[in-house]
Amino acid sequence: MKRYDLRHLKDSFEGRMKELLSSHKAGEVAIFLFEIGDFTSVQQSADLVKECGYELLNSLKFNEVDWTIVVKK
């Protein structure tokens, strides 16, 4: 299991997230933490996970501005 903090990228985290997803092996779990604004990034991240062939295991609000997703290939 690996954890990635993408909060510093603000709204432009998708490219980095896709890059990290492509480097994971089958069966490996990844946790991504990113900043949300108007919740569009939550749907975008879910769409990206599906597009990359991963399963979204969990998606939850971490605090007032951050979101956490857990994925597995």
C-alpha positions as CSV (number, residue, x, y, z in Angstrom):
1,M,0.0,0.0,0.0
2,K,1.3,3.4,-0.9
3,R,0.0,6.9,0.0
4,Y,0.3,9.9,-2.2
5,D,-0.3,13.5,-1.1
6,L,-1.4,15.5,-4.1
7,R,-2.8,18.5,-2.1
8,H,0.1,20.8,-3.2
9,L,-1.1,20.4,-6.8
10,K,-4.5,22.0,-6.0
11,D,-6.9,21.5,-9.0
12,S,-4.2,20.1,-11.4
13,F,-3.6,16.8,-9.6
14,E,-5.0,14.6,-12.4
15,G,-1.9,14.3,-14.5
16,R,0.2,13.3,-11.6
17,M,-2.4,10.9,-10.3
18,K,-2.6,9.2,-13.7
19,E,1.1,8.9,-13.8
20,L,1.2,7.3,-10.4
21,L,-1.7,4.9,-11.2
22,S,0.1,3.6,-14.3
23,S,3.2,2.7,-12.2
24,H,1.3,0.4,-9.8
25,K,1.3,-3.4,-10.0
26,A,-1.8,-5.6,-10.0
27,G,-3.2,-6.1,-6.6
28,E,-1.5,-3.1,-5.1
29,V,-3.5,-0.6,-3.1
30,A,-3.0,3.2,-3.4
31,I,-4.3,6.0,-1.3
32,F,-4.5,9.5,-2.8
33,L,-5.1,12.7,-0.9
34,F,-6.1,15.8,-2.8
35,E,-7.7,19.1,-2.3
36,I,-11.3,19.7,-3.3
37,G,-13.0,22.9,-4.3
38,D,-16.5,22.6,-5.7
39,F,-16.4,18.7,-5.7
40,T,-15.8,18.4,-9.4
41,S,-12.4,17.0,-8.6
42,V,-14.1,14.2,-6.7
43,Q,-16.0,13.0,-9.8
44,Q,-12.9,13.6,-12.0
45,S,-10.8,11.4,-9.8
46,A,-13.5,8.6,-9.8
47,D,-13.6,8.8,-13.6
48,L,-9.8,8.7,-13.9
49,V,-9.7,5.6,-11.6
50,K,-12.2,3.8,-13.8
51,E,-10.4,4.9,-17.0
52,C,-7.1,3.5,-15.8
53,G,-8.8,0.1,-15.0
54,Y,-8.7,0.5,-11.2
55,E,-11.4,-0.3,-8.6
56,L,-12.4,2.6,-6.3
57,L,-12.5,1.0,-2.8
58,N,-13.2,4.1,-0.8
59,S,-13.8,7.8,-1.2
60,L,-14.3,10.1,1.7
61,K,-13.9,13.7,2.9
62,F,-10.8,13.9,5.0
63,N,-11.4,17.4,6.5
64,E,-13.0,20.7,5.3
65,V,-10.9,20.9,2.1
66,D,-9.3,17.5,1.5
67,W,-10.5,14.3,0.0
68,T,-9.1,10.8,0.2
69,I,-9.6,7.9,-2.2
70,V,-8.4,4.3,-2.0
71,V,-7.9,2.3,-5.2
72,K,-6.8,-1.1,-6.2
73,K,-5.9,-2.6,-9.5
